[in-house]
Amino acid sequence: MRRLLVLLLPLLAAASMHAADFSGTDLFIPVAGRVPGQNGTFWQTDLNITNVEDSSAHVMVLFFDGTPGGRSFNVTINAHGTLVIKDFARERFQLDNAMGPVEVHSIAPISQFPSEPVRLLASAWIYNAQGEHAQFGQVVQGVPTVSLPMSSDVAGLIGSAERRANAGIANPFFVTASFTATLYDADGVARKTIDVDVEPRNVHQFSVFPEFGVEPFDGATVHFASHNGVPVYTYGSIIQNENGDPSFVIGTGTDTLATVVTPQCADPAPLWLAGQLALPGWWFTLRDGADEEAFKARYGLVDLQPFADPGFMATATPSTIATIRCDSDVVSIEQFSEGTLVSGARHAHR
């Protein structure tokens, strides 16, 4: 894991950008911290958080460096103000060597109920702080978790004597993200498909051509497709072998937690969405007498709360949800949200 993070630090750039607006109330930065790297480099991170609204922001920052539950601190940022924390892992947590994802949450204080959390922007400047090449690095853009896609493409990857390519997936959620990754050549031919699992609040990065077991070529695309409906942050990078200088490739996708696929039936079960607070889980309520275990097996669903009753919770892709809504055993489907089920607007009625 430490080797993965050492490799990851100089190779990250912006998020899986399928939308231009990076502001939100719950943001995810896939990796940050401080760690020694190759060729005498040492990578550290400056954290930047901006309040883009007209009222002050109460902010909680979580750093998942392998400590159970992560580490956290709270700050208040003035309207349109920016918090800059130089070398934040050392400054805030007195850590000399630690890496992991960062979550940035805007919190509405109870004393100000029913006010809404304000929108934020967040980024990490990850840079080499020593060595013969002096200081260089890249900005890692924080992205709203609700905007992350379940399938995406990282395109334009290059493999040659001068350059190599990496690709990666970062999972900001509380359940494992299960994916297939398919490598396509410039003619659109699928060269190989592999399975990838990313643990909760973790990152998986790999060298593209060795991972797929093929000779390097130019014009490669990696397509990531979710098995279980957990959105992720995808990226790629093309690295100069001579000096390690990276160029970044952004993963693009559109099927987010807000995606709804229209059911192919006249009387679909109600679907309740959680809006900006959505998490990758769905609460399924079945009719009396329905065989719950047979229902789960029919759609390959894994119960995330096996002792809950009535109903059960599982992750699923938008297309699977659309199919399930046409099943006569289903009474309703409700999206999971920040530790509680939020009904929100009903998008269909039985």
C-alpha positions in Angstrom: 0.0 0.0 0.0 2.8 2.4 0.9 4.5 1.7 -2.5 1.2 2.4 -4.3 0.8 5.8 -2.6 4.5 6.7 -3.3 3.8 6.1 -7.0 0.5 7.8 -6.9 1.5 11.1 -5.4 3.3 12.6 -8.4 0.8 11.1 -10.9 -2.5 12.5 -9.8 -4.2 15.5 -11.3 -7.8 16.5 -11.6 -10.9 14.4 -10.9 -13.1 12.4 -13.2 -14.5 15.6 -14.7 -17.8 15.1 -16.4 -19.1 18.4 -15.1 -17.5 21.8 -14.9 -18.8 22.7 -11.4 -16.5 21.3 -8.7 -18.3 23.0 -5.8 -20.4 21.1 -3.3 -21.1 20.4 0.3 -19.3 17.0 0.4 -16.0 16.8 -1.5 -13.5 14.1 -2.1 -9.7 14.3 -2.8 -8.4 10.9 -3.6 -5.0 11.1 -2.0 -2.9 13.6 0.0 -0.3 13.6 2.8 3.5 13.3 2.9 5.8 10.5 1.9 9.3 10.0 0.4 9.5 9.1 -3.3 11.9 7.9 -5.9 15.2 9.5 -6.8 15.6 11.5 -3.6 12.2 13.2 -3.9 9.9 13.9 -0.9 6.2 14.5 -1.6 4.0 16.7 0.6 0.6 18.3 0.3 -0.9 21.7 0.8 -4.6 21.7 1.3 -6.8 24.5 0.0 -10.5 24.9 0.9 -12.6 27.9 -0.4 -16.0 29.0 0.8 -17.8 30.2 -2.4 -21.0 31.6 -0.7 -22.0 34.7 1.2 -22.1 33.2 4.7 -19.5 31.6 6.8 -18.8 27.9 6.4 -18.4 25.3 9.2 -16.1 22.6 7.7 -15.0 19.1 8.8 -12.0 17.6 7.2 -11.3 13.9 7.4 -8.0 12.3 6.5 -8.0 8.5 6.0 -4.3 7.4 6.5 -5.1 3.9 7.7 -6.1 5.0 11.2 -9.4 3.4 12.1 -12.1 5.9 11.5 -9.6 8.4 10.1 -8.3 11.7 11.6 -10.3 14.9 11.6 -10.3 18.6 12.4 -13.0 21.3 12.2 -12.6 24.9 10.9 -14.7 27.9 10.1 -14.1 29.8 6.9 -15.4 33.3 6.3 -17.7 34.0 3.3 -15.6 33.8 0.1 -12.5 33.0 2.2 -9.9 30.4 1.6 -8.1 28.2 4.1 -4.6 27.2 3.0 -2.8 24.6 5.1 0.8 24.1 4.2 2.1 20.5 4.5 -1.2 19.7 6.2 -0.4 16.2 7.4 2.4 17.5 9.5 0.8 20.8 10.4 -2.6 19.4 11.5 -1.7 15.9 12.7 2.1 16.0 13.4 2.6 13.1 10.9 6.0 12.7 9.2 4.9 9.9 6.9 1.2 9.3 6.1 -0.9 9.1 3.0 -4.6 8.6 2.1 -7.8 10.2 0.8 -9.3 13.4 2.2 -13.0 14.2 2.6 -14.2 17.8 3.1 -17.7 18.3 4.5 -19.7 21.5 4.9 -21.8 21.3 8.1 -24.9 23.3 9.0 -24.7 24.0 12.7 -27.7 22.8 14.8 -27.9 26.4 16.2 -28.7 27.6 12.7 -31.3 24.9 11.8 -32.9 24.7 9.3 -30.1 26.5 7.3 -28.4 24.5 4.6 -24.6 23.7 4.4 -22.7 26.2 2.2 -20.9 25.1 -1.0 -17.1 24.7 -0.9 -14.2 24.2 -3.3 -11.3 22.0 -2.3 -8.0 21.0 -3.8 -4.6 19.5 -2.9 -1.3 20.8 -4.2 1.0 17.7 -4.1 4.6 18.6 -4.8 8.2 17.4 -4.4 9.9 19.4 -1.7 13.5 18.2 -2.2 15.9 16.6 -4.6 17.8 17.7 -7.7 14.7 18.6 -9.7 13.6 21.2 -7.1 9.9 21.8 -6.5 7.4 20.5 -9.0 4.0 18.9 -8.6 0.3 18.9 -9.5 -3.1 20.0 -8.2 -5.6 17.3 -7.3 -9.1 18.8 -7.6 -11.7 17.9 -5.0 -15.0 16.7 -6.6 -18.5 16.4 -5.1 -19.0 12.7 -4.3 -22.5 12.9 -5.7 -21.0 13.8 -9.1 -18.7 10.8 -9.5 -19.6 8.3 -12.2 -20.2 4.5 -12.0 -18.6 4.0 -15.5 -16.0 6.1 -17.2 -13.3 6.2 -19.8 -9.6 7.2 -19.5 -8.5 7.9 -23.0 -5.4 8.9 -24.9 -2.9 6.7 -23.0 0.5 6.2 -24.5 3.1 3.4 -24.1 6.6 3.7 -25.7 10.3 3.7 -24.9 10.0 7.3 -23.7 6.6 7.2 -21.9 4.5 4.9 -19.8 0.9 5.1 -18.7 -0.9 4.7 -15.3 -4.6 4.5 -14.5 -6.3 4.6 -11.2 -9.6 4.4 -9.2 -10.3 6.1 -5.9 -13.3 5.0 -3.9 -14.7 7.6 -1.4 -17.6 5.4 -0.1 -18.2 3.0 2.7 -18.6 -0.1 0.6 -16.1 -1.9 -1.8 -16.3 -0.7 -5.4 -16.2 -3.7 -7.8 -15.3 -2.9 -11.4 -14.3 -4.4 -14.7 -11.5 -2.5 -16.6 -11.3 -3.1 -20.3 -8.3 -2.0 -22.4 -9.2 -0.8 -26.0 -6.7 -0.1 -28.7 -6.8 2.8 -31.2 -9.0 0.8 -33.5 -11.6 0.2 -30.8 -10.6 -3.5 -30.3 -10.9 -4.8 -26.7 -7.5 -6.2 -25.9 -8.2 -7.5 -22.4 -10.6 -7.2 -19.5 -9.7 -7.5 -15.8 -11.6 -7.2 -12.5 -10.8 -4.5 -10.0 -12.0 -4.2 -6.4 -11.3 -1.0 -4.5 -11.7 -1.0 -0.7 -13.7 1.7 1.0 -12.0 5.1 1.1 -9.0 3.7 -0.7 -7.2 4.0 -4.0 -6.0 1.4 -6.6 -3.5 2.5 -9.2 -1.7 0.4 -11.8 0.7 0.6 -14.7 -1.6 0.1 -17.6 0.1 -2.2 -20.1 1.8 -4.6 -17.5 -1.5 -4.9 -15.6 -3.3 -6.0 -18.8 -0.4 -8.1 -19.9 0.0 -6.5 -23.4 2.8 -4.8 -25.2 2.6 -1.0 -24.9 0.9 1.0 -27.7 -0.3 4.5 -28.4 -4.0 5.6 -28.3 -5.1 3.3 -25.5 -8.4 3.7 -23.6 -9.3 2.1 -20.3 -13.1 1.7 -19.8 -14.2 1.2 -16.2 -17.7 -0.3 -15.6 -19.2 -0.8 -12.1 -20.5 -4.2 -11.0 -22.3 -3.0 -7.9 -23.2 0.7 -8.5 -20.5 2.3 -6.4 -19.2 5.6 -8.1 -15.5 6.3 -8.2 -13.0 8.9 -9.1 -11.0 7.7 -12.2 -7.8 9.2 -13.8 -4.8 8.4 -15.9 -1.4 9.8 -16.3 1.4 9.6 -19.0 4.8 9.8 -17.5 8.1 10.7 -19.1 10.5 7.8 -18.3 13.6 10.0 -18.3 12.5 12.5 -15.6 9.2 11.3 -14.2 7.3 14.4 -15.6 3.6 13.5 -15.8 0.8 14.5 -18.1 -2.7 13.9 -16.9 -5.7 12.2 -18.6 -9.1 12.8 -17.1 -11.7 10.0 -16.7 -15.1 10.9 -18.0 -18.5 9.4 -17.3 -22.1 10.4 -16.8 -24.0 7.8 -14.7 -23.9 9.3 -11.2 -25.9 8.6 -8.1 -28.5 11.0 -9.6 -28.9 8.9 -12.8 -32.3 7.3 -13.3 -32.9 4.8 -16.1 -36.5 4.7 -17.3 -38.1 1.3 -16.5 -39.5 -0.7 -19.4 -42.9 -1.4 -17.8 -46.2 0.5 -17.3 -46.3 0.3 -13.5 -42.8 0.7 -12.0 -42.3 0.7 -8.2 -41.7 4.1 -6.6 -38.1 5.4 -6.6 -37.1 7.9 -3.9 -33.9 9.8 -4.4 -31.7 11.5 -1.8 -30.4 14.4 -3.8 -27.1 16.0 -2.9 -26.7 13.7 0.2 -26.9 10.5 -1.8 -24.7 7.5 -1.0 -24.3 4.3 -3.1 -27.0 2.2 -1.4 -30.7 1.4 -1.9 -33.3 0.3 0.5 -35.6 -2.3 -1.0 -39.0 -3.0 0.5 -40.7 -6.2 -0.8 -44.3 -7.3 -0.7 -45.5 -9.6 2.1 -44.7 -13.2 1.3 -41.9 -12.4 -1.2 -38.8 -14.6 -1.0 -36.1 -12.1 0.0 -33.2 -14.5 -0.5 -34.4 -15.5 -4.0 -35.0 -11.9 -4.9 -31.4 -11.0 -3.9 -30.0 -13.9 -5.9 -32.1 -13.0 -8.9 -30.3 -9.6 -9.2 -27.0 -10.5 -7.6 -27.6 -8.2 -4.7 -25.5 -8.4 -1.5 -27.3 -7.3 1.7 -25.3 -4.5 3.5 -27.5 -4.7 6.6 -28.5 -8.4 7.0 -30.2 -8.0 10.4 -32.4 -5.0 9.4 -36.1 -5.6 9.0 -38.3 -5.1 7.0 -36.5 -4.9 3.7 -32.8 -4.8 3.0 -30.1 -2.5 1.7 -27.8 -3.2 -1.3 -25.9 -1.3 -4.0 -27.0 -1.6 -7.7 -26.3 0.2 -11.0 -29.0 2.5 -12.5 -29.9 -0.1 -15.2 -30.3 -2.8 -12.5 -32.6 -0.5 -10.5 -34.7 0.1 -13.6 -35.1 -3.6 -14.1 -35.9 -4.2 -10.4 -38.6 -1.5 -10.4 -40.6 -3.7 -12.8 -40.5 -6.8 -10.5 -43.9 -7.5 -8.9 -42.1 -8.4 -5.6 -41.0 -4.8 -5.1 -43.1 -2.2 -3.1 -40.6 0.6 -3.2 -36.9 1.5 -3.6 -35.3 4.4 -1.5 -31.8 5.8 -1.8 -29.5 5.8 1.2 -28.1 9.1 2.4 -25.4 10.0 5.0 -26.4 7.4 7.5 -30.2 7.9 7.2 -32.8 7.2 4.5 -34.1 10.4 2.9 -37.2 10.2 0.9 -36.9 13.3 -1.2 -39.0 13.7 -4.3 -40.9 10.7 -5.6 -40.0 10.2 -9.2 -42.6 7.5 -10.0 -45.7 6.2 -8.4 -47.1 2.7 -8.5 
